[in-house]
């Protein structure tokens, strides 16, 4: 976007105290809102108040209102495409239910999957799907929604199912060469894309294996003997009697994967899938065009008379996403103010003195990326700002650029779904119907990846340095740097 005041803004700089006041205000305000007032759903207002405080600090630091407004519009520009996709996700869900696609996925899932292997299977399938599509959002909005319904039928708590969906989704998104975050991290660190992907196997590989083991162990709690077979049979009958249950409806999720692999825009994929979903609903389920348009706007309401089925399938619609979309715009506007008035830069500069060795550099990178995720509400900012600021430190320590790019993903990408007001957090809450604070403890990959990155920095393992040939064989032979 055009930023007429950028040159003037770069000559100004807030004090560390001023920037700290803004961050502390947000932390205290969020704590009071969530833990004292127990008002989880007024985050919009808390962020607006934080944006007001940030604006006041910026004005006292010499910035003009035009500078602040440029930051707000910059944040809105970042939010625009994801929020448009989120609108279409609501429409997609509202067409895939009356088309029979989601009911068919749930029906066959309940028929095939055992509760004891359910969570393991969810994480594995979502990992494969997001690797193929390069998109955690596409996976969450399609396979994820179906798995939430299957999990409910099997008696698995929704928060745990959501955790498995998100762990698998962000694994594939993080590792796929088709992913925007994967390409962005490689570009920020000046690393070759495939060197970057190979390097991530050393942190993300162990993280997904451990996650799958944990989901398998947790799944053992939900044995076949614990299933209410009568309730499952009731759900199956309700689905069979009221929806078009047929493998032909699975053409839609297969098409989504094919289009994504062919690098069709996510926005276009959602539009095509939604239109075809509406067509399927009219052809196979007998809904009129007027009804389908109504569902696309207001959401689908299931009226089978079976409470469990109606609870599963009454959802979606453009309007259902407006709470989430408004939160995304407000959060990114606040983040834009912090970036364009250089408050994040001031705070990161203050900790730059502890990056003189590998251990300090990686730990600083991980923690600063998580902090930027929290305060900017954008994984893109969390990749770009700490990554670009710390690239010179990686070069001084003779570390290969794929170590920097890997750390960007090990910290910024995987933790973004854990921020309730962040883009990924609001998306998964809107798509899966589970609050971020509820699924957070079960997104194991999001905790394991940064922990493994820090562990490697402490032990010196897999901290590849200049002179190493970026090939699979050399990576295996490498012993790491001395600390």
N, C-alpha and C positions, 0 to 999 in steps of 0.2 A: 504494500500500500504506500501511498505517497506520504512522506513525513517531512513537511517543510521546516520543522523546528529541530530536526535531528542534530544539526551542527551545533546549534546553541545549547541543546541539552547535554551534549558530550562535554561541554566546557564546565558544566556544573556537577556538583557531587554532594550528596547529603553526608552528614556526619555519621560515624558508626553508632553513636547514641541515638540519633534520630531513627536510623534504620532499625535498631534494636527495639525501640519503643513500639514500632509498628508490628514487629514479629511477636513481641511479648503480649501486645494487646490482643492479637489474633489467638494466641495460645490460651490466654486467660479467658477470653470471651467464649471460645469453643468449649473449654472446660466447664464454665458456668452453665452454658446452654445445655450440654449433654448430661453432666453429672450432678449439677445442683438443681437446675430447673426441670431437667428430664424432658426437654423439648427438642427431640431429634429432628423435627420437621420444620424448624425455623432457621435453618442454616443460611438461607438466602439473606435474611436481615442481618445476621451476624457478619457475613462477608461484606455486605454493603457498609456496615459501620466500620469494619476494618479498612475498606477502601476510602472512607471519609477521613479516617485518621492518617492513612498513607498520603492522601492528597494534601492535608494540612501540613504534614512534615515536609512534603515536597515543596509547597509554597514557601515555607520558612527557609528552605534550603536554596531558594533562588530560582526554582522552576516556575514557569508561567502556567496558567490554566490550559493554554494550548498544548504545552508539553504533556500535561497530565491527560488531557483528552486524547492526544496521540497514543498514549499508552493504553487507554481504555479501548480505542478503536483497533489497536494492534492486537490486543487480547481477543476482541470480538472476531477479528479476521481469522485468527488461529482456530477459534471455536466454530466458525461458520460451516466448514465441510463436515466435521464430526457431528454437529448438531443436525445438519440436513440428513445425514445417514441415520441418525437416531430417530428422526421423524419417520423415515421410511421403514425402519425396523418395526415401529409400532404398526404401520400399515401392513407390513409383511406378515406379522404375527396374526393380525386380524383377518387376513385372507387365507393363510395356511391352515387355520382351524376349520372354517366352513368348507374348504376344499377337500378336507379329509387327510391332509398330509401329516399334521401334528397328531391327530387322533390315531392314524395308522402307525406312526412311529411309537406312540405310547402303547398301543395294543400289542404290537409284536414284541416290544421291549418287555412288557409284563409277561408275555408268553415264554420268552426265551431266557431272560436274565434271572439269575438267582440273587437274593439279597447279599449272600456271602461274597460274591464276586462283583457286585454291582459297582461299588465305588472305584475299584481297580479298573473295571471296564470303562467307566465314564471317563476317567483321567486318560486312559490309553487312547480311546477313540477320539476324544477332543484333541489330544496331542497330534494324532495322525491328520485329522481334519484341518487343524490350523496350520500344520506344516504344508498341506496341499494348497490351502487358500492363501496363506500368509496373513491371515486376519483372525485375531482373537474375537473381534466383534461379530464377524459373520458366523463363526463357530458357536458363540454364545447365544446368538439370536435364533439359530436353527436347531442344531443338535442339543444345545444347552437347555432350551425351552422344553424339548421333548424329554430329556433326562430328568428335569425337575418333576414332570408329571409322572414318569415311571417311578422315581424315588418316592414320591408321595404314596403311590399305590403299593409299593413294597414296604412302606413303614419306615423309610430312612429319613431322618430329619433333614429338612430343606437346607439348613445352613451347611451341613456336611456335604450334601450333594452339590450345592453351589461352589463350595471350596474345591471339590474335585473337578468340576467343569472349568473353573477359572485357572487352576493349576495346569491342566492339560492345554487350555486355550493359549495361555501366555507362553508355554513352552514352545509350541509350534510357531507362534507369532515371533518369538525371540530368535528361533533357529532358522526360519525359512528365508531364503534369498528373495522371496516375493514380498516380504514384509517391509512396510515403510520404516518402522523403527530400526530394523536390521540395517537397511541401507543408510539411514540417517546416522546411526552410530558409527558405521564404517567411514562415512564422509567426514564427520566431525573430527575423527581421530586420524584422518588421512591414511586409512588402512585399506588394503585390497579387500573386496567384499568376501571372497571365499577364504582368505586367510582369517578374516574376522570370524566367519562361521566355524572354521576348524578350531580356532582358539576357544570358542565358547563351549565346545564339547567337553573341555576339561573342568568347567564349573557347572554348566547346565546338565551335562550327562549324569554326574553323580547326584545332582539335585533331583532330577526326575526319577531316577531309580529309587532313591530313598523315599520320595513322595509316593511312588507306586506301592512300595512295601508298606508304608504307613496306612495307605488306603486299604490295602489287602488285610492288614491286621485289624483295622477298625471295622471292616466289612464282616469279619468273623463274628462280631457281636450280633449281627442280624442274620441269624441262621434260619433255615427253612421252617423250623418249628415255631419261630416267632411270628410268621406271617399269618395274618388273618385271612385265610383262604376264601372265606365267605365274602369278605369285603372286596378282595381282588376279583372274584367271580362277578360280583355286582358291577364293578367298574368295567370289566370286559364286556358284560352283557349290555351295559348302558352305552358303551362305545359302539358295539356291533349293531345295536338296534337303531341308533340315531345318526350314525355317520357312515360315510362311504369308506369302508376299510378295505383297501386294495393296494397291492404293490405298485400299481400304475401311478399312484399319488406320490411315490418316492422319486419320481422323475424330477420334481422340483429341487430337493436338496442335492441330488446328483448334478443337476444343471448348475447350481450355485458353485459347486466345487470346480466343475469344468470351466466356467466363465472366469473364476478367480485364478485358476492355473494359467489361463490364457491372458492374464493381466488386464482383464476388463475392469474398468473403474468400479470401486465399491458402490458408488452412487448408482451407476448404471445397473449393476448386479441386483441391487435392492429393488429398483424400479421394474426390471424385467421379471424378477421373481414374484413381485407383488401383483403385477398385471396378469401373469400366468396363473397365480393362485386364485385371483378373482374369476378368471375364465374357468378354471377347474371347479370352483364352487358353483358356478352357474350350470356347467355341463353335468357334473357328477352328483351334485347335491340338490340341484333344482332351485337355487336361490336366484331371485331376479336381479337385474343390474342395479336397480334402486337400492335393494337390500345390501348388496355388496359394497356400494358406495357409502352407505350408512355405516357399515361395519368398518370400512377403511378409515372413516373419520372418528367415530365414537367408540369403536371396539366391538368385538363379538360377545354376545351374551348367550351362553348355553342354557337351554331350558329342557333338559331331558327328564327332570324329576328325580334324578339320581344325584344326591348332594355332592358326593365326591367328584363325579364327572363334571358337574356344573362349576364347581370350585376350580377344577383344573383348567377348564376351557373357556371361562368367561374372562377375557383379557384382550389386550392389544388396542390398536387404534391410534391415530395421530394425536388426539387430544390427551390420551393417557400418558404421553411422553412430555407434555408441556412443563410439568413440574421439574422434571429432570433437565430439560433443555434450558429453562430459565436459570437453573442453578449453574449449568455449564457456562452460560454467557456471563453471569455475575462473577463466578470464580475466575474465569480467564481474564475478565476486565481488571480484577484486583491484581492478578499475576502480571498483566501488562503494565500496570502502574509501577509495580515493584521493579520490573525489568527496565522500562524506559527511563525511570528516574534513578536508576543505578543503585537501588538499595540492596538488591541481591549481590551485586558486584562488590559493594563496600564490605558486606559481611564476609564474602568469600575471600577478599583480599586480606582480611584480618587473620585468617587461618592459613595463609599461604606459606608462612614461615615453618610449618611443620612437615613440609613435603620434601625434605632434603634426603630422605632414604625411601626405599621401596615400601617398607611397612607403613610409614607415615603417609606416603603418597596415596596408596590404594585405600587405606582407611579413611583418609580425608575425602577422597573421591566418592566413596560409597556413602558416607554420612552427608556430604554436601548435596549429592544427587537426591537422596531421600528428603533432605530439608527443602530443596527447591521444588520437589514434587508436592510437598505439603503446602508450601506458601505460594506457588504459582498455579497449582491445580492442573499442570500440564506435563506429561512425560516428555514432550518434545523440548520444552524449556529445560527440564531436568537432564536431558541428554546434552543439549547444546551448551548451556551456560557453564556448568562445571567442566565439561569435556574440553571446550575451547580454552578455558582459563588454565587447565592443568596439562595440556599438550606439551608446552615447553618443559615442564618438569619431567615428563616421561622421556623427552628427548635428552635432557641433561643426564638422566640416569641410564641412558642408552637402551631403554626398553623399546621393544618393537611396537609399532602403532596398534597392532591387534590386541595388545594387552590393555591399552587405553580404551579401545572400542568395546572390548569384552566387559570391562568394568562399567562402562556406561550402561550396558544392558543388564549386568548383574545387579545394578542398584536402581537405576531410573525406570527401566521397562517393567521389571518384575514387581516393583512395589507400587506402581501406579494404581492397580485395582484396589489397594488398601486405603486410599484416601477418599473419605466419604464425599467430599466436594470436588474431587478431581474428575477429569473426563472419563477415565476408565471406571472409576468407582460409581459414578452416577449412571453410566451405561449398564454395567452389570446389575446394579440394583433395579433399574427400570426393566431390563430384559428378563431377569430371573425372578424378580419379585421378592428378593431377600435383602434386608438392610446390610450395608457394608460392614457395620460393627458386628453383625451376627455371623457372616461368613468368614470374616477376617482370620479367626484362629485356625481355620481349616485350609487356608491357601498355603500349603506347606512349601511349595516351590518358591513363593515370594520371600520366605524367611531363609530357606536353605541356600539359594544362589548368592546373596550378599555375604552370608556367613562363610561359605566355602571360598569366596573371593578373598575375604579377610584372612582366612586360615592360610591360603597359599602365600599371601604377602608376608605373613609372619614366618612361615617355614621356608620361604624362598623357592618353593616348587612351582614349576610351570610359569615363572616370570621370565618370558623369553626376551633375550637381549640381542643387540646387533651382532651379526656374525652367524646367527642361526639361520638356516635355510627354511623358509616357511613352507615346509612340506610335512605330510603326515609322518614319514619315517623320522625326520629330524626332530619333530616335536616329541616323539616317543623316546628318542635318544637323549633329549635335553635334560639336564639335571637341575636347571634353575640357576638363579644368580645367588651369589654369596651375599649375606646380609651384613 
